[in-house]
Amino acid sequence: MSHPVDSDVSAVRTYIEQHRAAFLDDLAEWLRIPSVSAQPDHAADVRRSADWLAAKLRETGFPTVEVWATEGAPAVFAEWPANDPAAPTVLVYGHHDVQPAAREDGWGSDPFEPVVRGNRLHARGAADDKGQVFFHTLGVRAHLATTGRAAPAVHLKMLVEGEEESGSVHFRDLVEEHADRLASDAVIVSDTGMWAEDTPTVCTGMRGLAECEIHFHGPDQDIHSGSFGGAVPNPATAIARLVAALHDDHARVTIPGFYDGVTELTDRERELLAELPFDEERWLRTAKSYATHGEAGHTTLERVWTRPTAEVNGIGGGYQGPGSKTVVPASAMVKLSFRLVAGQDPDHIEKIVRDWTADRVPAGIRHRITFAAATRPCLTPLDHPALQSVVRAMGRAFGKPVRYTREGGSGPAADLQDVLGAPVLFLGISVPSDGWHAPNEKVEIDLLLKGVETTAHLWGDLAENWRHES
Ligand SMILES: [Zn+2]
């Protein structure tokens, strides 16, 4: 049995046009469910959202659809095997919970009553992430209808979690518990965006994150700076010296071993990043900052996407009320976070930060350092066949060259990479103006349908160009 190598661009568009109205109506129905995972009084809505999606995935044709309970909100799993056992297995990741939203936050209309204004669909979750999960349903139907297949060209799995907006607290456990069912050759995350409406991009990596809190304790209580100051160590001074020692004059992190293993950008990757239409002035306005600053020898985009950082998130100690209080404070503290890039191991980072700190604690100061759970970085090489399929599929949908970005933030996708040992690819159609987590969140309907179109081309391309080596 043979299938066309390429799904037909115009047939896919016609199919989507025919089903567009029903698709948007269905999405609106889902958006009306206020699945706010952070608010306990919406727990029933989050469950209803999972059940709604499960029913819709069954209707789409997935032969296996299950709602998986967690200690918190439920996730939805769906599976649709390919007829060809040698076809690659792809897991699509997204989430069905949303950020809190209330009319009085500045919404022009009820956040849970979707409205269409021109090309925009406004509702909480329109872009983050219900719209981007939902485009996969029409995408797979368009793939089947336009290629005459009964099953997708790849083994298709979906995992749509219900706690992303409240920190994915049980996600790692969920993935570990169901690792067998989730096993896949690649993970496609549809919970991200692209550069701009006229610049389709794929993201190839995401930074990781390690966070710690360091406390320095000096005297057993605040003591008189006239009677004792200058003759005992001051924990606030010691914390300040520690923080000042974090970076050198070139804004490089000084902790020995910090850059161990860092995957450096290739010349080609640097060129590709430089091709993006980046307006630094505009970026600065978005940053609400007055100057750029960072590691010498790197551009702003390289700094936020491809370089590891050490950042002071908060610092304090001693008297901070009105007027003066002449004391040597009993304690001082700092909260640090480290963004990590491919090649860096959070466990190694924790060890070297602990050692580096311990070496800098003056006599007479006791210290305590605690680390939060870390997130690993992920990076997919440019020549990975699955990544190239995403780029081709997106290029066919958009009719434009597809460029490459990375993500400076960190997310639960790294757990999938970790546990499943599969590369993570990012396919998102959201644009920066979509207002994630903000009032009046929206999705551009044209782009949503480009997401549908991309996946309609993607599964066939992947199956054709990326065979299982067994
Ligand atoms: Zn999201």
Residues whose N, C-alpha, C, O or C-beta is under 5 A from the ligand:
A	BS01	ZN	D128 D129 D191
